[in-house]
Amino acid sequence: MDTHDTNRFYFRQLLGGRDFAASDMVARQMVNFAYLVGDRATGECLMVDPAYAVGDLLAIAEADGMRVTGVLASHYHPDHVGGSMMGHTIEGVATLLEKCPVPIHVNKHEVPWVVRTTGVSDTDLVAHDAGDVITVGDLEISCLHTPGHTPGSQCFFANGCLFSGDTLFLEGCGRTDLPGSDPADMWESLSLLAGLPDDTIVFPGHQYSAPPAAHLGEIKEINYVFKPRNREAWLTMFGHD
């Protein structure tokens, strides 16, 4: 699909606790974004990080005349794919598969983590390498392996948009002090993302800042995670003992 063919590019940015799962207090607290991306001409779309109320997300896609044909999972944490967190059970891909059996696209390094967190089988997952391209209709979506927050964190680049999960926020980046996290990996991942075109629109995994999205060039100017000029300076600021 031509990156300027906006008539065919189907896109919805949906805020948990507001646009879906409106009555879920955990969703309101966590302010996760889920996304629908696809090809209007073929009526096919993918869900990015469905959690909390997958029935709501399916209904939104259906109301738009779209059919969900897969899931793009940025990483294994329950607020993105479902599972148990802080004593709460969050609905996610396991429930989605009961309603709508579709492939769950994950980075190959994240497979055991997703299986453990969600309870789905590894046969439900499609394991990807860095640089793999997923197609939905005529839309091509590139998988960018961006470890740091988790071993198999990945971002998705399509139609001039970057769906950055918990790797990059408009302000800050994902935590690097959790199981599977690595500050040195995060430096490399942020360096990779910094090389994308400045007019790339970044759509993060959470609304941790007032704007819901911003151009990458602007983020590089204002986001403190891009201030260190080399790996050593980054680790001095963001490394953990």
Long-range contacts (C-beta under 8 A, 24 or more apart in sequence): 1-39, 1-137, 1-138, 1-139, 1-140, 1-159, 3-159, 3-160, 7-40, 8-39, 8-40, 8-41, 8-137, 8-138, 8-139, 9-37, 9-39, 9-40, 9-139, 9-159, 10-36, 10-37, 10-38, 10-39, 10-40, 10-45, 10-64, 10-66, 11-35, 11-36, 11-37, 11-159, 11-161, 12-36, 12-60, 12-61, 12-64, 13-203, 13-212, 13-213, 14-57, 14-60, 15-207, 15-212, 16-51, 16-52, 16-53, 17-52, 19-60, 20-52, 20-53, 20-56, 20-57, 20-60, 21-52, 21-53, 21-56, 24-52, 24-53, 26-52, 26-85, 26-86, 26-88, 26-90, 27-51, 27-52, 27-53, 30-79, 30-206, 31-206, 31-207, 31-208, 32-79, 32-80, 32-205, 32-206, 33-203, 33-204, 33-205, 33-206, 33-207, 33-212, 35-163, 35-203, 36-60, 36-61, 36-64, 36-66, 36-68, 37-72, 37-136, 37-139, 37-141, 37-156, 37-158, 37-159, 37-161, 37-163, 38-66, 38-69, 38-136, 38-137, 38-139, 39-136, 39-137, 39-138, 39-139, 40-66, 41-137, 41-138, 42-136, 42-137, 42-138, 43-67, 43-137, 44-69, 44-136, 44-137, 45-69, 45-136, 46-70, 46-71, 46-72, 46-105, 46-134, 46-136, 46-141, 47-71, 47-72, 47-96, 48-72, 48-74, 48-156, 48-163, 49-73, 49-74, 49-80, 49-81, 49-165, 49-205, 50-81, 50-82, 50-92, 50-93, 50-96, 51-78, 51-79, 51-80, 51-81, 51-82, 51-90, 51-91, 51-92, 52-79, 52-90, 52-91, 52-92, 53-91, 54-91, 54-92, 54-93, 54-95, 54-96, 54-99, 55-95, 55-99, 58-96, 58-99, 58-100, 68-100, 68-102, 69-102, 69-136, 70-102, 70-103, 70-104, 70-105, 70-134, 70-136, 71-96, 71-102, 71-103, 71-104, 71-105, 72-105, 72-134, 72-141, 72-156, 72-163, 73-104, 73-105, 73-106, 73-110, 73-114, 73-154, 74-153, 74-154, 74-155, 74-156, 74-163, 74-164, 74-165, 74-166, 74-167, 74-205, 75-110, 75-113, 75-149, 75-150, 75-152, 75-153, 75-154, 75-165, 75-166, 76-106, 76-110, 76-113, 76-114, 76-116, 76-117, 76-118, 76-150, 76-152, 77-117, 77-150, 77-166, 78-117, 78-118, 80-165, 80-166, 80-205, 81-114, 81-117, 81-118, 82-117, 82-118, 83-117, 83-118, 83-119, 92-118, 93-118, 93-120, 93-124, 94-118, 94-119, 94-120, 97-124, 105-134, 105-143, 106-152, 106-154, 107-143, 107-145, 107-152, 107-153, 107-154, 108-152, 109-145, 109-147, 109-151, 109-152, 110-150, 110-151, 110-152, 110-153, 110-154, 111-152, 113-150, 113-151, 113-152, 113-180, 128-154, 130-154, 144-192, 144-193, 145-189, 146-189, 146-192, 146-193, 147-182, 147-185, 147-186, 147-188, 147-189, 148-173, 148-174, 148-176, 148-181, 148-182, 148-183, 148-185, 148-186, 148-187, 148-188, 148-189, 148-190, 149-173, 149-174, 149-175, 149-176, 149-178, 149-181, 149-186, 150-178, 150-180, 150-181, 151-180, 151-182, 151-185, 153-189, 155-193, 157-196, 157-200, 160-197, 160-199, 160-200, 160-201, 161-200, 161-201, 161-202, 161-203, 162-193, 162-196, 162-200, 162-201, 162-202, 162-203, 162-216, 163-203, 164-193, 164-202, 164-203, 164-204, 164-205, 165-204, 165-205, 166-204, 166-205, 166-206, 167-193, 168-193, 168-202, 168-204, 168-219, 168-223, 168-225, 169-204, 169-205, 169-206, 169-208, 169-209, 169-223, 170-202, 170-204, 170-208, 170-209, 170-211, 170-213, 170-214, 170-219, 170-223, 171-208, 171-209, 171-222, 171-223, 171-224, 172-208, 172-223, 172-224, 172-225, 173-223, 173-225, 176-238, 176-240, 177-240, 183-234, 183-235, 183-238, 183-239, 183-240, 184-231, 184-235, 184-239, 186-238, 187-228, 187-231, 187-234, 187-235, 187-238, 188-231, 190-225, 190-226, 194-220, 194-226
